[in-house]
Structures are given as C-alpha cells and as structure tokens.
Amino acid sequence: MILAHRIRLDPNKVQATHLARAAGTARFAYNWSLAQWQRQFEACKADPALPKPNEAALRRQLNAIKRGQFPWMLEVTKNAPQMAIIQLGRAFQNFFEKRARYPKFRRKGIDDRFTLTNDQFRVDGKRIRIPKLGWLRMRETLRFTGRIVSASVSQRAGHWYASITVDTQDAQLPPAENQGAVGVDFGVTHLATLSTGEKVADPKALHTLLDRLRRLSRSLSRKVKGSCNRKKAKARLARLHARIVNVRANGLHKLSASIVRRFHTIGIEDLHVKGMLGNRCLSRAIADMGFAELRRQRVYKTQRRGGQVVVIDRWYPSSKTCSCCRHKLDALDLAIRQWTCPACGALHDRDINAAINLRTMAVSSTVSACGGEGAGPVREAQDETGPGEAGIQRKVNDA
C-alpha cells in the first residue's frame, strides 16, 4: 500500500529562501511547458505533419536551452523543473481521459511546491537531505517503514511541509473492536449521529473564528496593493485560514479514528453536498462540517483495519422510515427533529432513527453479499483518489 506522510519542516532563513527558489523554478518550468504545449498544439493543427506535444519532448527541449537561457535553474535540484513537466503531462492525460479540467498556469503564493524522486533525497530520523541545500530539520520522524517513492515539498501559510510517499507493507492496523455494525448520519446540528445513540458535536472551526476572519479580511482590503503592510496582512489572514483547516481536520480525524477503531461495518449516506450548499441559510454551516473529508478518512482508515464502509443511496428515506415497523412517512419537514410513527406509535429522534436505518441497510447488504438477494440501493465505498500526482497517494494524518 502506498501512503503519504506530511511532515512540517523547520528551515532557517537561508534554507527557506532556497526552498522558495526551488518552488519558483518548478512553477516557471510548469508554466513554460504549458505555454510551449499550447503553441505546439496550435502549430500541429495548422500542419498535421508536425509532431504532437508531449512531456518527454518538452523535457529534452528545456534541458537543451536552460544552461544558456535559464542558468539560474542550475542553482536548485534538477528534479524541480523536470518533475514539474512530468506533472504537466499527467495533468493533460487526466484532461484527455475526462478526469480533470484543462491545466491552468501556476501562480506564485498558491502553487509553491516542487517534487523530488527517491534517488534525490534521503531521510534520517528527524532530518531530510535535499540536493544543493543539505539537511533540513523535520518536526517529527517518518511514521511508515518501507520503500520511499517520492517527496513533495510545499509551502502553506508561511510554513514548509514535506509529503513523503512510502510503499509499505505495514499499513494494516489491528482489527476493529467487536462492536458490530454502526450507522452514521451526518447533520448540521451535530456533525454525526451514531445508531448507538451517540451524537458528536461539530468543532465549528469557521464559526468560532469567523469574527476574527472578518476583521483580518477588512484589514487586508484597506491596505495599498503592493505595500509591505498588505503582505503582512495577507500572511496573517493565510495563517488564520490554515488554523481553521487544522482545527476542522483535527476534529474529523478524532471522530473517524474512534468509529473505525470500534466498528467493522459502517453504513453512511451518499450525500449530495453540492446540492446541499444551494441552501443559502445552511450553506456556511454545511461547508464548515467537512462531510467529504470525513467520508474519505473513514474509507481509508476502515480499509487499513480490514473493515468496510457501505454507502447507502442518497435517495433512501432514512429519516422518514420508522426503524421499528418500517412505516414510511409521506413528508418530514427539516425543522421536525422528533416524530411519532403513526403505525406503531414509536417516538423517534430524527437523526438517531436515520442512523439506525443506515445500519440496517449496511448489515443487509453485507448479508446479501454472502449469497442472498440485495436488500437495497447500497454499495461498498472505495478509496477514491483524485487525478493528482501518481493518482494513488493517500493523505494520512491520523489523529
């Protein structure tokens, strides 16, 4: 299994300047290659006899001219420009296969990163060695043992990180505790409601820091463009956004780790988050929850423990169906949090009832997979990775 561990680096000012220069070189090579690709493609359309652009030819072309036209590229590792062009080739491949949009030019301050192959760096405890720079301190040691595949060095909110990809055989964790199956219902009042009756509160990272976020945003808008004060205000705002992301991720990791450690079968609903964001009254609260990230964490952590996540169809009426007698209501307003079944008289909490129905569907699908007939619109979740670098890396930051 291929896993990636992101570790924060601790460079001094000279090292941080070198990292920024390497990231700038990678960004320039990517943008130069994208411009050349577009120019060669237009020429190919005008004259079909000309060869079509490809990343291998662009790498050879850059190697032939960089000593004369771009000598400053030689000050950083050769992987910075070469891997950037390879990533452009993968981006076009994903675009042609309709897995991603057309590649865009990278921007300074947003796409500050470069990639190293496994033969160009070395990890020793809390240190990493980068070519033409030397040893850098890391905040922690690499968690996984195995063959190191690559490393991606990036900057976010003024801090540098190294995402080290490892092909490991020790990725499996101890099996989940014998607490059976569980259904998990996502909500706005509570982040998750379990079929056991537990309700997990949302950390509300954005809501808690919203006043400070507004204050820093107003401060940034008043600064003169291009001034040093604007750069400082922009850095303060970026650090606050990074803190919001970290607070939210910490809560999601704790919740997902707790659930997969206790239950071997997890039933969740296939939410249409994009459609839910259309509700202007709840869109901010829904975006602050992180439903998609919670699902992603739960899937890969469950796979590492040998369990499974069963995704129930989004149109399954889990809230309107009585978990006792299976009676289905015609309508159930969102404001109604408790309701009484007209058939059996059972009093239901809306979220707990939905979680119990999700657990029932997950158990039924597991039984039907062993030879019985299907019990409903369910499917086992897969660890879906985006069309990014290598397309197979899983970001692992266990709580």
C-alpha positions, 0 to 999 in steps of 0.5 A, spaced: 500 500 500 502 506 498 501 512 503 503 519 504 506 522 510 506 530 511 511 532 515 512 540 517 519 542 516 523 547 520 528 551 515 532 557 517 532 563 513 537 561 508 534 554 507 527 557 506 529 562 501 532 556 497 526 552 498 522 558 495 527 558 489 526 551 488 518 552 488 519 558 483 523 554 478 518 548 478 512 553 477 516 557 471 518 550 468 510 548 469 508 554 466 513 554 460 511 547 458 504 549 458 505 555 454 510 551 449 504 545 449 499 550 447 503 553 441 505 546 439 498 544 439 496 550 435 502 549 430 500 541 429 493 543 427 495 548 422 500 542 419 498 535 421 505 533 419 508 536 425 509 532 431 504 532 437 506 535 444 508 531 449 512 531 456 518 527 454 519 532 448 518 538 452 523 535 457 529 534 452 527 541 449 528 545 456 534 541 458 537 543 451 536 551 452 536 552 460 544 552 461 544 558 456 537 561 457 535 559 464 542 558 468 539 560 474 535 553 474 542 550 475 542 553 482 536 548 485 535 540 484 534 538 477 528 534 479 524 541 480 523 543 473 523 536 470 518 533 475 514 539 474 513 537 466 512 530 468 506 533 472 504 537 466 503 531 462 499 527 467 495 533 468 493 533 460 492 525 460 487 526 466 484 532 461 484 527 455 481 521 459 475 526 462 478 526 469 480 533 470 479 540 467 484 543 462 491 545 466 491 552 468 498 556 469 501 556 476 501 562 480 506 564 485 503 564 493 498 558 491 502 553 487 509 553 491 511 546 491 516 542 487 517 534 487 523 530 488 524 522 486 527 517 491 534 517 488 534 525 490 533 525 497 534 521 503 531 521 510 534 520 517 530 520 523 528 527 524 532 530 518 531 530 510 537 531 505 535 535 499 540 536 493 544 543 493 541 545 500 543 539 505 539 537 511 533 540 513 530 539 520 523 535 520 518 536 526 517 529 527 520 522 524 517 518 518 511 514 521 511 508 515 517 503 514 518 501 507 520 503 500 520 511 499 517 513 492 517 520 492 517 527 496 513 533 495 515 539 498 510 545 499 509 551 502 502 553 506 501 559 510 508 561 511 510 554 513 514 548 509 511 541 509 514 535 506 509 529 503 513 523 503 510 517 499 512 510 502 510 503 499 509 499 505 507 493 507 505 495 514 499 499 513 494 494 516 492 496 523 489 491 528 482 489 527 476 493 529 473 492 536 467 487 536 462 492 536 458 490 530 455 494 525 454 502 526 450 507 522 452 514 521 448 520 519 451 526 518 447 533 520 448 540 521 446 540 528 451 535 530 456 533 525 454 525 526 449 521 529 451 514 531 445 508 531 448 507 538 445 513 540 451 517 540 451 524 537 458 528 536 458 535 536 461 539 530 468 543 532 465 549 528 472 551 526 469 557 521 464 559 526 468 560 532 473 564 528 469 567 523 469 574 527 476 574 527 476 572 519 472 578 518 476 583 521 483 580 518 479 580 511 477 588 512 484 589 514 487 586 508 482 590 503 484 597 506 491 596 505 495 599 498 496 593 493 503 592 493 505 595 500 509 591 505 503 592 510 498 588 505 503 582 505 503 582 512 496 582 512 495 577 507 500 572 511 496 573 517 489 572 514 493 565 510 495 563 517 488 564 520 485 560 514 490 554 515 488 554 523 481 553 521 483 547 516 487 544 522 482 545 527 476 542 522 481 536 520 483 535 527 476 534 529 474 529 523 480 525 524 478 524 532 471 522 530 473 517 524 479 514 528 474 512 534 468 509 529 473 505 525 477 503 531 470 500 534 466 498 528 467 493 522 461 495 518 459 502 517 453 504 513 453 512 511 449 516 506 451 518 499 450 525 500 449 530 495 453 536 498 453 540 492 446 540 492 446 541 499 450 548 499 444 551 494 441 552 501 443 559 502 441 559 510 445 552 511 450 553 506 456 556 511 454 551 516 454 545 511 461 547 508 464 548 515 462 540 517 467 537 512 462 531 510 467 529 504 473 529 508 470 525 513 467 520 508 474 519 505 478 518 512 473 513 514 474 509 507 481 509 508 482 508 515 476 502 515 480 499 509 487 499 513 483 495 519 480 490 514 473 493 515 468 496 510 464 502 509 457 501 505 454 507 502 447 507 502 443 511 496 442 518 497 435 517 495 433 512 501 428 515 506 432 514 512 429 519 516 422 518 514 422 510 515 420 508 522 426 503 524 421 499 528 415 497 523 418 500 517 412 505 516 414 510 511 412 517 512 409 521 506 413 528 508 418 530 514 419 537 514 427 539 516 425 543 522 421 536 525 427 533 529 422 528 533 416 524 530 411 519 532 410 513 527 403 513 526 403 505 525 406 503 531 406 509 535 414 509 536 417 516 538 423 517 534 429 522 534 430 524 527 437 523 526 438 517 531 432 513 527 436 515 520 442 512 523 439 506 525 436 505 518 443 506 515 445 500 519 440 496 517 441 497 510 449 496 511 448 489 515 443 487 509 447 488 504 453 485 507 448 479 508 446 479 501 453 479 499 454 472 502 449 469 497 442 472 498 438 477 494 440 485 495 436 488 500 437 495 497 440 501 493 447 500 497 454 499 495 461 498 498 465 505 498 472 505 495 478 509 496 477 514 491 483 518 489 483 524 485 487 525 478 493 528 482 500 526 482 501 518 481 493 518 482 494 513 488 497 517 494 493 517 500 493 523 505 494 520 512 494 524 518 491 520 523 489 523 529 
